[in-house]
Amino acid sequence: MAGGNMNQTAQYETEVLIVGAGPVGMLLAYQLDRLGIPTTIAEKNLETTKWPKMDLTNCRSMELLRVLGLADEYRAQAEAVSIDANFDSIFVTSLAPAGRLLGSWRIPSVREQKEYIKLHNDGTQPAEPGQRCSQIIFEAWLKEIIQKRMNVTSRFGWTYMGHVEAADGLTATFIDTEGQTHTVRARPARFYLVHFKSAELAKNLQFGRFWHAFPAGTGFLIDQDEKSTFTAHYPLQDNISGSDLDPHDVVYKMIGGCLGSWQIKIDGVLVHSEWQPSFSIAERYSTANGRVFLAGDAAHRNPPHGGYGMNSGVVDAVDLGWRLAAVIKGYGGKGLLQAYGDERRPMMIRALQRSYRHVLEHVVLNDIYKENWESLKGISSGGGDNTQAFTLIKNYITHSGPETLDRGIELDLRYDHSPIIYPDGTVPIPWDAKQYQPTTRPGSRAPHVFLKDGITSIYDLFGREWTLVHFTEEHGNDDGSCLFVDTARGMRFPLTYVKLCGEDHVRQIWERTLVLVRPDTHVAWRADEAPIEQQVIENILRVVSGNVLYPDYHRSEAFTDEEEQFLATVATFTGNDQNDKAAIAGEEEMSYAAS
């Protein structure tokens, strides 16, 4: 630091600078630390979020946390929801005592899902189930972790003011809470959120504990901790401003559903604010010269429906982290960073499209409520014959199904269109948003499978960076894998060699004898026999490390069409271009990395 004069600018140097210490920024810092890369992370707030923006860490994020060695510690957080708690969503006329259950989405607990995964060890399942936990808890836990990491310098209370790029690096400027300047080189749909505590509500849940509850026509309620903490999301009419509302009244109206306000005792309102759903994605995930990269909310925005926001950011963080580390260490080429957006952006567009569909399902359900409003009241009171309305609503809820079990979105992330994937000429399995079929086709996520011991996931064998998985018979030879490993070593390509003998079940699901897995658990190359010429192996490794692009690479026209369809679709929803607004008023967040 340069002197103690407040008029002087303190100057620092770092390998990687991360602006924004939300969950994505902190996970990116953690990933870079474990790969040995010094990092500075700056955040304008002194404390982590108090806003309950996320309440589900989905199965793919939990898989990645397992790879990072964090999954068990995360589940063990005292404030995390118990692994015996369900993931149920209920649709009711009202949460008040006179309310009636209209329909439900029943999803088993983490413990039950883990047993199911073990019983269905066919590659179709994730290595980890999702975890219910508020982002408030998630961020506080991550902050404590990164502040103990040797390679991470955290600067909380630093407000980002701007940056200047140059051919030899980047310089960013910050102002801290005391006014000291620092430089580091290197309106369609609106909701009102009320995060509150109510022991009385917790004691009077006549339908039992749930994850989400949707009282008819009044938004939705999230049970944050299976104790007494809840978050109400109440839809606002066009002529109503959130600043004119009493948060207590919002809760009463929301939980009362079609029966009107239900006044329960609120022990305390923690935070409250107006927010607006946003569907947006950056045109590029990096600047033209590859010095600044976007991740998380800085790259994409979407409503909570489907739970794709922070969970997609987790993937961004792990993905960007290994690429930056590879380039800084010297074995990775510029193609790695160029391909970051090429790979992640099309997958996020698919997630945004799916989130939009989930939003529309709730819009349609709300229209059904309006058309059957009097019948809904009758269902609760027991008066009149309301069987037809009840059946209509229940069938629609059942048919639309849970919005947090889109395994195609979560697990079937495909980077086969990437210039740093070495294809094998096989035809892709048809993609389905709801289902995942295991495959090691290059570009795909490597399938989780338990080994013969029934305990060890193949994910647990992956190295910190690249992994070559080799399936052999009990006493089989190396099938040329030694040349592959020696060539990688000669190129200073960090490779962990995993030899699996007699694991026929895993081999069947993994489809090939040799599979090269990237640090983000995606397959880069596969074959039944190792190349016998060193030059061929070197060419493979140069492509997957981004030093050269695959010779026959061309941009995917299919993804271009999906993007055009997405942009046209969300334009009809937003009705404007105000996509730079924060997801929640009062909490702007920027998360990007500069190198």
N, C-alpha and C positions, 0 to 999 in steps of 0.2 A: 504494500500500500504506500502511496506517495504522500508522506507527511501527515500532519494533523490539522492543517488549515482547512476550514469549511469551504473556502473559496477554491481550493485545489481539487482537481479531479483524481480520484484514486483509480489506479490502473492495474489490471490483472490479465493474465494469459491462461488459456485453457485449451485442451484438445477439442472438446465439444461443449457448446453452450446450449442449455435447454431453457426456454422461456415458458414458464407456466408449470407450477408444481401441483397440478391436478393428478388424478390416478395415472393418466397416460404419461405425463412428464416424469413422474416418480418411478414408474415401472421401466421407462426408457433409461433413466439414470441407473437403476438397479441392474438392468441387463448389461449396460456398458461397463459397470463396475465389475461384474462377475467375469467379463471378458478382458479385464485389465486395462480399461480405457479411462483416464482421468476426465472427469466431467464436472461442470459447474451448472447448477440449476437455480434459477432465479424466480421468485414469486412475489407479487405485490402485497399479498395478504400475509399477516404474521401467523395466522392460524389456518388450519385446514377448514374445509367447507362445513357449514352448519345446515346446508340445504340437502334434503333427502332426495337427490335427483335419481339415484340408482338404487334398486333394492334386490337385484338379481345378478350374480356373477354366473354366467351360463357355463355349460359343460366344456366348451372349447376354451374359454378363459381359465377354467379350473384345470384343464389339461396343461395349459401353458404354465400356470402357477405350479403345477406338479413338476414340470420340467425345470422350472426355476428353483425348486426346492422349497416352495412357500405354501403349498396347498394345505397341508395338515395344520400349520401354524395359523393360517387364516381361518380355517374352520374352528380352531380352538379358541378364537377370540371370545372373551366373556360376553360381549354384546351381540355376537353373531347368533342368528336363529338356530335352535337346536337341530341336530341331524335327524331327530325323530319328528320334527314338525312337518306338516304336509305343505303342498304347493297349491292348495285348492283355491278356485275362484268361484264365488257364488253370486247369483243374480236373484235379487229379491224385490218385492214391492216396497219394502221398507225394512230398516234394521230395528225399528221400534218393536215392542212386544207384539203388536197386532200384525206385523209383517208376515208374508208368505214367501216360501222358496219357489222361484220360477224355474230355475235350472242351475246346473253347476258344471264346472270343469274339475274333475278329480285327478290330481297328480300326486303320486306317493312321495314319501319322505326320502331324504338323502340315504338313510340306512337301507330302506327298501329298494331304492334305485341301485345301490351298490350290490345288493344281493342279485338283483335282476341282471346287472352287467356281468357278474361272475357266472350266472347260469346260462347266459347267452354270449359265450365267448367265441363269437363267429366273425369278429371284426366290424360288426355294424354298430357297436356301442362305443361311447367315449371312454377314455381312461378314468374320468372323474365325472360324477353328477354335478349339477349346478349347486350353488349355495345362496340361500337367502341371507342378505346382509346389507344394511344401509350404507350408502356411499360415505356418510358421516364417519362410520366406523372404519371403513376400508381406507379412506385417506389418512385418518389419524394413525392407523397401524403402519401404513407405508411410510409416512413421515418419520416415525420412530426408527424404522429400519434403515432408511437411506442416510439418516443423520449419524449412523454408526459405521457407515461404509467408508473404507480408507480412500477410495478413489472419487468420492462424491463430495463436492463443496456446495453446501446449500446456503442460499441467500434469501431468506424470507424477509419481507418488508421492502423489497426492491421493485420499483415500478418501471417497466420497460418504456423507454421514450423513443426508441428508433434504432436503426442500424445502418451501417454503410458497408457495402461489399467492395472488395478489391481483388485483384488477380491473386494476391498472396494470402488472402484470408478475409476476415470479417471483423468489424468492430461494432459492438452494441453499447448503447448508453442507458444507464439506469439512474433513478433517484431513490434514495432510501427514505425511511420515515422521518429522519432528522434533516432532510433537505440536501444531504451530501450527494454529489454526482459521482458515479462510478462508470468506468468503461471496461468492457470485457472484450477482448479480441477473440481472436479465433472466430292486416288485422283480420281476417277470416275467422279462425277459431282461436278463442282466448280462454284461459282457465285461471282460476284463483286457487293458489295452493295455501293450505294451512297445515303446518306441522305441529302437532299438539300431544299432550298427555292427558289421559282420562282413565283412571282406575275404575270408575263407574261403568264406562262403556265396556271395558275389558271383562267386567263381571256379568254383563248382560248381553252377551253374544249368543242369542238363542239358537243360532245355526251352527254353533261351535266355532273353534278357531279357524281362520282362513288366511290366505295370503292377500288376495284382492276381493273386494266386495263391490258390486255394482247395483246400488239401489236404483230403481226404475226412474230414468229421466233426470238424475241429479249428479252425474259424474261417477267418481269411484273413490274407494277408500283402501288404503294399504295398511296392513298390520305389519309394522316395521320390526318388531322384536319379540312377538309372542308374549309380550308383557302388557304395557300400557301406553306404548308410543304408536301413534297413527299419523297418516298423512292423508288429508282430504283434497281432492282435485274437483273443483266445482266449475262447470261451464258458465261463461259470462255472456249475457245478451249484448247486442251491438251498442245499445244506448246506456250501458252500465260500465262505470270505471271501477277498477279494483280499489282505488283510493277512497271510494265512497262506501266501502263495505266494512262491516264489523266482522272480524274473523270468527268470532263465536257464533254469529248468526249463520255464517257460511257453513260451519260444521253442522249446526242444527238442521238446516235445510237439506244438506247433502245426505246425511245419514237417514233423514226422515223419508226420503224417496217420495213416492206418489201420495203418501199420507200426510205430507206437510211436516213442519218442523218437529223434531224430537229433541227436547232440551234435556241433555244429560250434563252432569258436572264436568267441566273442563278444568283440570288441575293446573294447566299452564299452556299458553301458546308459545312455541319455541321460535318459529319464524313463519312469516306469511308474505305472499307476494303474488302479483299477476304474472302469468307467463303465456307465451304463444308458441304453439307447435310450429316447427320449421322443418322443411325438407330442402336441404341444400348440400352441395358438394363443390369443393374447389375445382377449378378447371385444370389445375396442375397441383401436384403434391410437392413440387420443389421449384425453386427459381431456375432460370435458364442455365446459369453457370454452376448449379449444383452446390450452392453454399448454404441455402436455407431449405428446410424440409418441414412439411406440415404433418401433424398427427392428431388424432382425437378430434375434439370439437373445432379445432382450427381448420381441419380438413373436411369435416362433414357434420351436419346437424340433422337430427330427426327427433320425433316425439318419443315418449317412453314405450309406445306400443310395440311389443316384440322384444324389447330389451336389447336393441342392437347398438345403442349409442356408446356407452363406456366399454362394452364388451368388444366392439369393433376397435376401439381405441387401444385395448389391451393387445390385440393382434398387431396393430400398427406399431406399438412400442417395442414388442419383441422382434418384429420384422425389421424395423429401422435400426434397432440396436446392433444386431449382428452384422448388418451391412456396413454401418459406420465403423465398427470394430475391425472388420476385414480390410477396409480401405486404409485405416490408420496403421494397422499392423503391416501393410505392404503387400499382402498376397491377393487382395481384392482389387478389381479394376473399377473404372468409372461406370461400367455397365451395371454393376450392382445397384448403385444409387439411382441411375437412370431408370432401372426396371422397378424400383420401389412403387412409384405411382402407377406404372403399367400393370402391376400385379394387384395392388390393393384397391385401386379406384373402381375397376369393374365389379369387384366383389361387394364393395360398399353400395354401389348403385343397385345391385340385386337386393341388398338388405333394405335400402330405402324404399324400393318398390314394394317389398313385402310389408314393411311398416305402414306404408300408405294403404295397402289393402286392409290391414288390421284396423286402421282408423276408420275406413269406410264401413267395415262391419259394424262398428259401434254407432256410426251415423245411421245406418239402415235400422239397427235395433232401436235407436231412439225414435225414428219415424214410426216404427211398429208400436212403440209405447204410446206415442201421441194419438195414433189411430184407435187405440184400445184403452185410453186413459181411464174412462169410467169403469170399464171392466176390471182394470188393475186394482182400482179401489175396492171393487166388489169382491175380487179374489181374496183380499186381505180381510174384509168384513164378513165374508161367507154368505153375503146376500146375492140372490139371483143366480142364473145359470151362466157361468163364465167359462165353461169348459172349453169352448172353441178358441177363445182368446188365450187361455192358459196353454193349450196344446200348441197353438201357433208359435207363441213366444218360446216355449220350451224346445220345440223342434228346431227353431232357428239357432238358439244358443248351442244346442248339441251339435248341429251341423257345422257351425262356424268353428267350433273346437278351440282348444287352448292356443294362445298366440305365442307361447314360449317354448314350443316343442318343434320348431322348424329346423330339423336336423340337417336339411340341405343347406340352409343359410349358415348354420353354426359349424358344421363339420365338413361339408362338401365344398370347400374353398378350392378353386381350380386355377392354377397359374400356368396351365399348359400353353397359353398364348404368349408366354414371356420369352424374351430373347436370351435369357440365361438358363433356360430349361433345356435339357438334352433329350429330345423326344425319341420314342422307339417305334413310331409308325402305327401304333395300335389305335383302334377306334374308341372314342370316349363313350362311357355309359351315359344314357340320357339323364339329364339333370332334373331333379325334383326338389322343390323348396321344402317339402315336408319329410323327405326320406333321404337316407344316406346309404349308399352301397359301397362297401370297402373295396379299395383298389390301390395299387402302388403305381398306377400309370404316372409317368413323370409330370410333375406339377401338382399332383394331388397330395392331400394330407395323408401321411403314413397312418395306416389303421392301428388302433390300440388292440392288442390281443394279450391275454395272460399266457405265460409259459406253462409248462407241464406242472410246475409246483402249485399252480392256482393262485399264487400270491404276486409274483413278479410280473409287472407289465413290461412289454418290450420297450415302452417309453422310458422305463427306469434304467435301461442300459445305454441310452444315448449319451454321447459325450457333450461337453459344453459347446463345441462348435460342430464340425461335420462328423458323420458316423457312416461307416461302411458296414452294413449288416450282411453276413455271409452264412447261408444255410448249408449244412453238410450232413452227411450220414454220421453215425456214431464215431467211426474211425476214418472218415473221408479225408482226402488230401485238400490242399489249399485251392485247387482249381484255378490257379493263376492269380489268386488274390494277393500273393506276396509282391508280385510286380506292381500291382496297383498301389499297395501301401508304400512300397519303396519309392515309387515315382512321386507320390504325394509328398513324402518326406523330403525328397530332393527339391521339390518346388516350394518347400516351406508352407505347404498347405496343411492346416491343422486337422488331422483325421484320427478318429477313434475307430479301431477295428473290433467288431463284435462278431465272434464266431459262435453260431448256434448249432449244436450237434443233436440230431434226433428230434428236433422240434417240428415234426411233420404237420401238425395242425396249424401252427403259425405260418409255416412255409406255404401251405395251401392258400391261406388267406392273402399272404404277401405276394404270391404269384410268380416271383422270380427268385433265383438263387442268390443274386447279388443286388443289393439296393443301396444307393447312396442317398443319405438323408441330410438335409440342410439343418442349420441350427434352429429354424422355426418349425421343424418336424415335417416339412414338405419334401417330397421325393424329387431329386434333381436328375437322376439317371438310374437305370436298372438294366439287368441282362441275366441270362442263364449261365453265360460263360464270360469270364474276364477277358478283355482284349489281350492278345499275345504280343502286341507291338507297343513299345513304350510311347511312340509318337501318338498313337491313337488315344492312349490314356491321357497324355499331356493335353491333347486337343479337348477332351471331355472336361478336364479340370479347368482349362482356360475359359471355356464357355460358362460353366456353372459358377466360376468365381468372378465373372463379369469382365475379364480381360479382353475377350472377343465375343461378339454376338453370334448366336447360332446362324450358320450360313444361309439357311432357307427361311429365316424368320420374316414374318410379315404381320402387320397389325390385324387383329380380328375384326372382320366386318360385322360379325354377330354382336359383339360388345358395342360397336358403334351404333347399331340399330337399337340396342337396349338403352343406351344413353339418351338417344333422341326421344324414345318413347317415354323414358322417365321424366325428362325435362318438360315434355308436353303435358304429361299427367299432373305433375306437381304445380304447373302454372295455373291449372284450373282450380287447384286447392288453395294456393296462397293468394292468388289474385293480385299480387304485387311482388316487388323484388326486394323486400325488406328482410333479406336473409342474413344480414349481418347482426341482427339483434341477438342478445344472449338468450339462451334457452329459458333462463329465469331472470327477471328484471333485478338489477342490483348485484349480479355476479357475472361479470364479463370474465371469460377465460380464454387465454391464448396459449396453446401448447405447440411449440415447434423447436426443432433442433438445428443448430448451426454448427458447421465444422469448418 
